[in-house]
Structures are given as C-alpha cells and as structure tokens.
Amino acid sequence: MLRVVLAAFHLVALGIGLGAVITRGNALREPVTTGSLQRALRADALWGIAFALWLITGLWRLIGETEKTLAYYTHNTLFLTKMALLVLILALEIWPMLTLIQWRRALGRGTLLKEAVTPVTARRIATISHLQALLAVLMVFAAAGMARGFGVH
C-alpha cells in the first residue's frame, strides 16, 4: 500500500507543480499589476510546496526501494536523464526564487509595486517558468520509458 500512496502523491505533486509553474509564468507575462503579481506569488508558493512533495516522495521511493532496487535506478540512463532534468529545474529556480522572495519582502514593507517589480524581470521569470514546465514534461517522458524497462543496459 505504501508503494501506491507514494506513487500517487508523487504524481499529484507533479500535476500541482506543473500547473503552478505554468500559472506563475503566465501571470508574470501579463502587465505587472497587483492582481497579476498576487496570482504569480500564490502559484509560486504552490510550486514550492509541490516541488518539496515531489522531492520527498521521489527520494522515499528511491532510497526506500519501494518500486525497484537502488541499483536499478542508478544504472538506468533514463533515470539519470530524469535526475539531470530535475537538477536543471532546480538550478533555473535559484534566481526566480530569490527575486520573488525580495519582491514579497519589499511589498510587505509597503514598497510601491512599480518600485519593487520591473516588467523585464517579471518576463524573464515567466520565460524561466515556462522552460521549467517543459523540462518537467520531459521528465514525464523519461519516467514513462523507465517504468517500461527502457534505459537499462
């Protein structure tokens, strides 16, 4: 039963995260308003929660060997590809995460929206968000192949 629950939460996290990162990107592509920024920040919070759940359930499944052995994963090229994509998503997230934290703090201190948030920066984060969504979809393709035995030598 643990296998089923972990797999289900892993997939739910993927769905929530994918929707959240796309929503964040879409909101930041719009003209910067209080409403669009609030949508982006809510979506960003969901993206963070989903990513944490995705990571926790994935590590549990890997280290706990609930599906396959650790050796199976570490010798599977599709799994390694999936992990490389995950690391790339994480690397791409550093700058947006730090920037959005700064925006939250500035707005919390009462800084005016137009002084805290620049449209150029918002569009850059939107582009990164959409790229992260694409990378997550590529991870799904790698996972689907891996689940069917591909990637093993």
C-alpha positions as CSV (number, residue, x, y, z in Angstrom):
1,M,0.0,0.0,0.0
2,L,2.9,2.4,0.7
3,R,4.0,2.0,-2.9
4,V,0.6,3.1,-4.1
5,V,0.4,6.1,-1.8
6,L,3.9,7.3,-2.5
7,A,3.4,6.9,-6.3
8,A,0.1,8.7,-6.1
9,F,1.5,11.6,-4.1
10,H,4.4,11.8,-6.5
11,L,2.1,12.2,-9.4
12,V,-0.2,14.6,-7.7
13,A,2.8,16.7,-6.8
14,L,3.8,16.7,-10.4
15,G,0.4,17.8,-11.6
16,I,0.1,20.6,-9.0
17,G,3.6,21.7,-9.7
18,L,3.3,21.8,-13.4
19,G,0.0,23.8,-13.2
20,A,1.6,26.1,-10.7
21,V,4.8,26.9,-12.6
22,I,2.8,27.5,-15.8
23,T,0.4,29.8,-13.9
24,R,3.3,31.7,-12.4
25,G,4.8,32.1,-15.8
26,N,1.5,33.2,-17.4
27,A,0.8,35.7,-14.6
28,L,4.3,37.2,-14.9
29,R,3.8,37.6,-18.7
30,E,0.9,39.9,-18.1
31,P,1.3,43.6,-17.4
32,V,2.5,43.9,-13.8
33,T,-0.4,44.7,-11.6
34,T,-1.3,43.9,-8.0
35,G,-3.6,41.1,-9.3
36,S,-1.1,39.5,-11.7
37,L,1.6,39.6,-9.1
38,Q,-0.6,38.1,-6.4
39,R,-1.5,35.3,-8.8
40,A,2.2,34.7,-9.5
41,L,3.1,34.7,-5.9
42,R,0.3,32.2,-5.0
43,A,1.3,30.0,-7.9
44,D,5.0,30.3,-6.8
45,A,4.0,29.1,-3.2
46,L,2.2,26.1,-4.7
47,W,5.1,25.4,-7.0
48,G,7.4,25.3,-3.9
49,I,5.1,23.0,-2.0
50,A,4.6,20.7,-4.9
51,F,8.3,20.6,-5.6
52,A,9.0,19.7,-2.0
53,L,6.4,16.9,-2.1
54,W,7.8,15.7,-5.4
55,L,11.3,15.6,-4.0
56,I,10.3,13.9,-0.7
57,T,8.2,11.2,-2.4
58,G,10.8,10.6,-5.1
59,L,13.6,10.2,-2.6
60,W,11.5,7.9,-0.4
61,R,10.7,5.8,-3.4
62,L,14.4,5.7,-4.4
63,I,16.1,5.2,-1.1
64,G,13.3,3.0,0.3
65,E,13.4,0.9,-2.8
66,T,9.6,0.8,-2.8
67,E,9.4,0.1,-6.6
68,K,12.8,-1.1,-7.7
69,T,16.2,-1.5,-6.2
70,L,18.6,1.4,-5.9
71,A,20.9,-0.3,-8.4
72,Y,18.2,-0.4,-11.0
73,Y,17.7,3.4,-10.8
74,T,21.4,4.3,-10.6
75,H,22.2,2.2,-13.7
76,N,19.2,3.4,-15.7
77,T,20.1,6.1,-18.3
78,L,16.5,7.3,-18.4
79,F,16.5,7.7,-14.6
80,L,19.8,9.6,-14.8
81,T,18.4,11.8,-17.5
82,K,15.3,12.5,-15.3
83,M,17.6,13.5,-12.4
84,A,19.7,15.7,-14.7
85,L,16.5,17.5,-15.8
86,L,15.5,17.8,-12.1
87,V,18.8,19.4,-11.3
88,L,18.4,21.8,-14.2
89,I,14.9,22.8,-13.0
90,L,16.4,23.4,-9.5
91,A,19.3,25.4,-11.0
92,L,16.9,27.5,-13.0
93,E,14.8,28.1,-9.9
94,I,17.5,29.8,-7.8
95,W,17.3,33.3,-9.3
96,P,13.5,33.4,-9.6
97,M,13.1,32.1,-6.1
98,L,15.5,34.8,-4.7
99,T,13.8,37.5,-6.7
100,L,10.3,36.6,-5.7
101,I,11.4,36.5,-2.1
102,Q,12.8,40.0,-2.5
103,W,9.5,41.1,-4.1
104,R,7.4,39.6,-1.3
105,R,9.6,41.4,1.3
106,A,9.5,44.7,-0.4
107,L,5.8,44.6,-0.9
108,G,5.4,43.5,2.7
109,R,7.3,46.6,3.8
110,G,4.9,48.8,1.8
111,T,7.2,49.5,-1.2
112,L,5.2,50.5,-4.2
113,L,4.6,47.8,-6.8
114,K,6.2,49.8,-9.6
115,E,9.4,50.3,-7.4
116,A,9.6,46.7,-6.4
117,V,8.9,44.8,-9.6
118,T,10.2,45.5,-13.0
119,P,8.4,44.2,-16.1
120,V,11.6,43.0,-17.7
121,T,12.4,40.9,-14.6
122,A,8.9,39.5,-14.5
123,R,9.1,38.4,-18.1
124,R,12.4,36.7,-17.5
125,I,11.0,34.8,-14.6
126,A,8.0,33.9,-16.8
127,T,10.3,32.5,-19.5
128,I,12.2,30.5,-17.0
129,S,8.9,29.2,-15.5
130,H,7.7,28.0,-18.9
131,L,11.1,26.4,-19.6
132,Q,10.9,24.6,-16.2
133,A,7.4,23.3,-17.2
134,L,8.8,21.9,-20.4
135,L,11.7,20.2,-18.5
136,A,9.1,18.7,-16.1
137,V,7.2,17.3,-19.1
138,L,10.4,15.8,-20.5
139,M,10.9,14.2,-17.1
140,V,7.5,12.5,-17.5
141,F,8.6,11.1,-20.8
142,A,11.8,9.7,-19.2
143,A,9.8,8.3,-16.3
144,A,7.3,6.6,-18.7
145,G,10.1,4.9,-20.6
146,M,11.9,3.9,-17.4
147,A,8.7,2.4,-16.0
148,R,8.5,0.2,-19.1
149,G,12.1,-1.1,-18.7
150,F,13.9,1.2,-21.1
151,G,17.2,2.7,-20.1
152,V,18.7,-0.4,-18.6
153,H,21.8,-1.9,-20.1
